[in-house]
């Protein structure tokens, strides 16, 4: 399996996860590196500074803490239905370099997971131009603004043909627990947090804020005030992945770190697309096809869930 660009499972071979029903739209271009975002008025007096948000942990997961109408407008992890993010990069494993592309789409579907109506992400990973994995990921934002990882259904492919979905997990099934993908106000010097726990597939990834206020440039533009998180699997010491999040956009860069990664991968955000109704309908159809197949391919996990359904409205492009 590959890691998600916008967040999620980080088993030994996993790459990206990583990135919003929000009226907030993803900008196609932001201010250049070093421009804007700073003030010459000096630091804000302590008395005038807003109270920092409390740093939630996975232990505080509460099904009653989520709204009935799902939306994800977290500043660092916005997921607007109809938004598609395309990442390009490479994987180096066993001395071989492979071109890698990830197409991450926010659908207009939702699925109830452990009593929480969650938004459905559709993710496709290509190695050397061939589909290696297609995944449905389920994310939900609590009333405080924290984004949670509720589960994943990843299909694996060989030579473009479906071979199974052994790493499926959903919160509330087989002792699986929800984890945090993004806190509402991430800060350095705060505790690490679980991104989810699924004992049946040995998934127990963790993350921590590494840096803030960073600048980075990728094909879609240069971004200021970037947040960097460090993600790892406790069972794989000294193997880490860094993810760069631009405010109002989400994940814009992925890098490996730590020196013990079995796969050295880099990804950058290459394109941001706002799908038209026809394109979004096609994505919806593909996502529903995966959701339907999951009741056979991952019956033990999916058996007690209701099918995904269209309940969201896509944001309009500017």
C-alpha positions in Angstrom: 0.0 0.0 0.0 1.0 3.6 -0.4 0.8 6.3 2.2 -2.0 8.9 1.8 -1.1 12.4 0.7 -3.7 13.8 2.9 -3.2 11.7 5.9 -3.7 8.1 7.1 -2.1 4.7 7.1 1.7 4.6 7.1 2.7 1.0 7.0 6.1 -0.1 5.7 5.3 0.6 2.1 2.9 3.5 2.5 3.3 7.0 1.0 1.1 9.9 0.8 -2.5 11.1 2.6 -2.8 13.6 2.9 -5.4 16.8 2.0 -11.6 20.2 2.3 -18.0 20.9 2.4 -16.5 24.2 2.9 -17.3 27.4 1.1 -13.6 28.0 1.3 -12.1 27.4 -2.1 -8.5 26.3 -2.8 -6.6 29.3 -4.4 -4.9 28.5 -7.6 -2.0 30.8 -6.8 -0.8 32.3 -3.5 1.7 34.9 -2.6 5.3 34.2 -3.6 7.9 32.9 -1.1 9.0 35.7 1.2 6.0 38.0 0.1 3.1 39.0 2.3 2.0 37.3 5.4 4.3 39.4 7.6 3.7 42.6 9.5 5.9 45.5 10.5 3.8 46.4 13.4 5.8 44.2 15.8 4.5 41.3 17.9 1.0 41.4 19.3 0.9 42.2 23.0 0.3 39.1 25.1 -2.8 40.6 26.6 -4.3 41.0 23.1 -3.4 37.6 21.8 -6.3 35.2 21.2 -6.5 32.3 23.6 -4.8 29.2 22.0 -7.1 26.3 21.1 -6.8 23.3 23.4 -4.7 20.5 21.8 -7.1 17.6 21.5 -5.8 14.0 21.7 -7.2 10.8 20.3 -8.4 9.8 23.8 -11.0 12.5 23.5 -12.8 11.0 20.5 -16.6 11.4 21.1 -19.3 10.5 18.6 -21.4 13.2 20.1 -18.8 15.9 19.3 -19.5 15.9 15.5 -22.2 17.9 13.6 -24.9 16.1 11.7 -24.1 18.1 8.6 -20.5 17.3 7.7 -18.0 19.9 6.5 -14.2 20.2 6.7 -12.9 23.8 6.7 -9.9 23.4 8.9 -7.4 26.1 7.8 -4.7 23.5 7.3 -6.8 20.7 5.9 -9.7 22.2 3.9 -11.7 19.6 2.0 -14.2 21.1 -0.5 -16.3 18.7 -2.5 -15.3 18.8 -6.1 -11.7 19.7 -5.4 -9.0 17.5 -7.0 -5.3 17.7 -6.0 -2.7 16.1 -8.3 0.7 15.2 -6.8 3.8 14.1 -8.7 7.1 12.7 -7.5 9.2 9.6 -7.3 9.8 6.5 -5.1 13.2 5.0 -4.7 13.1 1.5 -3.4 15.9 -1.2 -3.6 17.8 1.1 -5.8 15.1 1.6 -8.3 13.5 4.9 -9.1 9.8 4.9 -10.1 7.7 7.9 -11.2 4.8 8.3 -8.8 1.5 10.2 -9.2 -1.4 10.6 -6.7 -4.8 12.0 -7.6 -6.7 13.0 -4.5 -10.4 14.0 -5.0 -12.9 15.2 -2.4 -16.2 13.6 -3.4 -19.7 14.8 -2.7 -20.4 11.6 -0.8 -20.7 10.8 2.9 -20.6 7.6 4.8 -21.6 7.0 8.4 -18.7 5.4 10.3 -19.2 4.5 14.0 -22.2 6.8 14.1 -20.3 9.8 12.6 -21.3 11.1 9.2 -17.9 11.3 7.4 -16.9 12.8 4.1 -15.5 10.4 1.5 -12.2 11.0 -0.3 -11.3 9.1 -3.5 -7.5 8.6 -3.9 -5.7 6.9 -6.9 -2.0 6.1 -6.8 0.0 5.4 -10.0 3.5 3.9 -10.3 5.1 4.5 -13.7 1.7 5.4 -15.0 0.0 2.2 -13.9 -2.7 2.2 -11.2 -1.3 0.6 -8.0 -4.0 1.5 -5.5 -7.4 3.2 -5.3 -8.8 4.1 -1.9 -11.8 5.5 -0.2 -10.8 7.5 3.0 -13.3 8.7 5.5 -12.6 12.0 7.3 -14.8 14.0 9.8 -14.4 17.4 11.5 -15.5 17.8 15.1 -17.4 20.8 16.3 -14.2 22.4 17.6 -12.6 22.2 14.1 -10.2 19.2 14.5 -10.1 16.7 11.6 -10.3 13.0 12.4 -9.4 9.9 10.4 -12.3 7.5 10.6 -11.1 4.7 8.4 -9.9 3.6 4.9 -10.8 1.1 2.2 -7.7 0.7 0.0 -7.9 -1.5 -3.0 -4.6 -3.0 -4.3 -3.8 -3.6 -8.0 -1.3 -5.6 -10.0 -0.8 -4.6 -13.6 -3.9 -2.5 -13.2 -6.1 -5.4 -12.0 -7.8 -5.6 -8.6 -6.2 -8.1 -6.3 -7.8 -7.3 -2.9 -8.3 -4.9 0.0 -6.5 -6.5 3.0 -5.8 -3.2 4.8 -9.3 -2.0 5.3 -10.3 -0.5 8.6 -13.2 1.5 10.1 -13.5 3.1 13.4 -15.6 1.0 15.8 -14.9 -2.3 14.0 -12.4 -4.9 15.1 -11.2 -2.6 17.9 -10.2 0.1 15.4 -10.1 3.6 16.8 -10.3 7.0 15.2 -7.2 9.2 15.1 -6.4 12.9 14.4 -5.4 14.1 11.0 -5.2 17.8 11.9 -5.7 19.8 15.0 -7.6 23.0 14.8 -4.6 25.1 15.9 -1.4 23.0 15.5 1.6 24.3 17.4 5.2 23.3 18.0 6.1 22.0 21.4 2.8 20.1 21.8 2.2 16.4 22.2 2.2 13.8 19.5 -1.1 12.3 18.5 -2.4 9.1 17.0 -3.7 9.1 13.5 -5.8 6.0 14.1 -5.4 2.5 15.5 -6.4 -0.7 13.7 -4.9 -3.8 15.5 -6.1 -6.2 12.8 -3.8 -4.6 10.2 -1.1 -3.4 12.6 -1.8 0.3 11.9 -0.8 2.7 14.7 0.7 5.8 13.0 1.5 8.9 15.0 2.2 12.5 14.1 3.6 15.6 15.7 4.0 19.2 14.6 7.6 19.7 13.5 7.8 23.3 12.3 5.6 26.3 11.6 6.2 29.5 9.6 8.1 27.7 6.8 8.2 28.7 3.2 8.1 26.2 0.3 7.6 26.3 -3.5 5.9 23.7 -5.6 4.5 23.7 -9.2 1.2 25.3 -8.0 3.0 28.3 -6.5 5.1 29.4 -3.5 3.5 29.4 0.0 4.3 31.2 3.2 3.4 30.3 6.8 3.6 26.6 6.0 3.0 24.0 8.7 5.2 20.8 8.7 4.2 17.6 10.5 6.3 14.6 11.2 4.6 11.2 10.8 5.8 7.8 11.7 4.9 4.2 12.7 6.2 3.3 16.2 7.1 -0.1 14.9 9.5 1.4 12.3 12.1 3.4 14.3 13.9 6.2 12.5 11.6 6.1 9.5 9.6 9.3 9.2 7.6 11.2 6.6 7.3 15.0 6.6 4.2 16.7 5.2 4.0 20.4 4.4 0.6 22.1 4.8 -0.2 25.5 3.3 -3.0 27.5 4.9 -6.2 27.4 2.9 -4.8 24.7 0.6 -3.7 21.7 2.6 -0.9 19.2 1.8 1.5 20.7 -0.8 4.7 18.6 -0.3 5.7 15.2 1.1 9.3 14.2 2.0 11.0 11.3 3.7 13.1 11.7 6.8 14.9 9.7 9.4 17.3 7.6 7.3 15.5 4.2 7.8 12.7 4.6 5.2 12.4 1.4 3.1 11.0 3.7 0.4 12.4 7.2 -0.3 9.5 9.2 -1.7 9.0 12.8 -2.6 5.8 14.4 -3.8 4.8 17.9 -4.7 1.4 19.4 -5.5 1.4 19.8 -9.2 -2.2 20.8 -10.0 -5.4 22.0 -8.3 -8.6 21.3 -10.2 -12.2 22.3 -9.5 -14.3 19.5 -11.1 -17.3 20.5 -13.3 -20.6 18.6 -12.6 -19.9 15.9 -15.2 -16.4 15.2 -13.9 -17.6 15.1 -10.3 -20.4 12.7 -11.3 -17.8 10.3 -12.8 -15.7 10.4 -9.6 -18.9 9.8 -7.6 -19.7 6.7 -9.8 -16.2 5.3 -9.4 -16.3 5.9 -5.6 -19.6 4.2 -5.2 -18.3 1.2 -7.2 -15.5 0.8 -4.7 -17.9 1.3 -1.8 -20.1 -1.5 -3.2 -17.2 -3.9 -3.8 -16.0 -3.4 -0.2 -19.1 -5.3 1.0 -17.5 -8.4 -0.6 -13.8 -7.6 -0.6 -13.8 -6.5 3.1 -17.0 -8.0 4.3 -15.9 -8.4 7.9 -15.2 -4.7 8.3 -18.0 -3.3 6.0 -20.8 -5.7 7.0 -22.5 -3.4 9.5 -22.2 -0.1 7.6 -24.7 1.7 5.4 -23.6 2.4 1.8 -22.0 5.8 1.0 -24.5 8.3 -0.4 -24.6 11.7 -2.0 -25.4 14.3 0.6 -23.0 17.2 -0.1 -23.0 20.0 -2.6 -19.8 20.9 -4.4 -18.4 24.4 -4.0 -18.5 26.6 -7.1 -15.2 27.5 -8.8 -14.4 31.2 -8.8 
